[in-house]
Amino acid sequence: MKQAYTILSHLQSLPQFKLLKSHYCYRKFISLLNPRFQKAIAFVYIRDDTLFVALSHPGFKMEMGYNKELLLTLLDILAKQDEKCQQLKATKVVLFNSKQLSTLNNKKLYESVPHYHEMALGEFTIESEDKELLEAFSNIKKSIKKNL
């Protein structure tokens, strides 16, 4: 009986699943970074000798911009050390903000409209000789008492 590891390694070697091998290398590359940078990166991919790094928040862009050389050297070290990741080669780094929701802020949105209780009691007096003003305030009193 075959072990799960041998079945998975066989699947990774098939041409239709070549993205699995690169996904393994991208995850390993991200795991080599320090935890602060791991939180900053949403996903990574390489196209035309360019390492594209999607950031989870726009605030990380400046900090990661200062560390582009670090990313390239780690990528070269990974390609030399791991046989599965030898195809990873990049000469420049492009940083961009991801359109995906940030993994740092997983706030749940309300699905219904919030309802607020009326805090006013509708008990106030107006001393005026203007009939229109008195009528407007009496309508306001009625609507407040309806909402209680």
N, C-alpha and C positions, 0 to 999 in steps of 0.2 A: 504494500500500500504506500502510495506517495505521500510525502509530507506537504503541508500547506506552503511552506517556503519554496519547495521545488516547483509547485504548480504556479505560484505567483511569479517566480523568476522566469518560467517558460512563457507566461502571458506577457511579461514585459518585453521579451525578446521578439514577439510577433510584430510585424510592421504596422498593423492597424492600432496597436497599443503603444506606439513609440512615445506618445505624450505622457504615459505613466512614468517612464524612465526620467523624462525631463522634470516632471512634477516632483519626483523623489529628490532630484538634485536641487531644485528650487527650495524645497522644504529644508534640506540639509544646509543650504547656503544661509537661509534665514536663521536657522538654529545656531549658526556660528557667530552671529552678531550678539552684542550685549542686549540684555532684556529691554532697555529703553528703546533701542532701535528696532527690536522685534515688535514692540507695540506700535511703532510708527509705520511699519510696512504692512499694507493690505495684501498685495501680491506682487510677484516679480516674473518677468519673462525676458527672453533674449530674442532679438530679431535683427538680422543684418549687422552682426558684430556690435550691437548696441544693447546694453543692459537697461531695460525699462523698469523703474521702481515706482509703483503706485503707493502713495502715502495715504494713510487713513484720516489725517487731519492736516489742514493747510499750515498749521503752526510748525509742523515738523520739516517743512520744505527747506527753510534756511539752515537748520541744524544739519540736515542730511546733505545739503549742498556743500558744506565744509568738509564732509567726509567721503567725497566721491572716490578719492584715491584708495581709501580703506576698503570700499566695496570692491573695487577692481582687484586689489591685491588678494583679498579673501577669495574672490572668484578664481583667480589663478592658482592659489594654494589648493583649493578644493579640486580643481581640474587635475592637478598633479598628484594629489593624494588618493583620490577615489577613482577607481577604474571605470565605474558607471558614468561618471560625470566628466569624462575627457572631452566631450563635445562642447562644453561650456567655455566659450571664449568671447570676450568683449573688449573693445578698445575705448568705448566711451559710455557714460552713464547719463540717462535722461530721467529726471524726477518729475512726477506730475501728481496732481491730487486726484484721488479716485472718486468716482461718482457713486460708489457703493456706500452704504451707511457705515459709519465708523463703528468699529468693534469696541471702542472705549466708551461710547455713550449709547447704551441700549435702553433708552427711555421708552416706556410704553405710552402710546397715544390713547386718549380717551375716545371711545367709540360712540358715545352719546353726548348730547349737549348738556353741559352742567346746569343744574337748576339751583337758584339761590332763593332763600326764604326772605320774605319781606321783613325788614327790620323796623320800619315805621309803623305806628299804630293808627295814624290818621286822625289824631286828636290835636288840633291846633286852632287858634282863633285869629281871625283877620279883622282888623278894624279899618274899614274904608267906606267911602261913600259911593265908590264906583261899582255899579251893578254888574258890569261885565267881569270885573276882577273878582268880585265875590262869587259869581257863578262859576268861573274857571277854577277857583280854589275849592268850591263845593264838589265839582266834578273830580278833582284830584283826590279829595277825601273819600268819595265813593269808590274810586278805582283802587285805592289803597286798602280799604276795608274788604273789597272783593277778593284781593290776593291773599288775605290772611287766612 
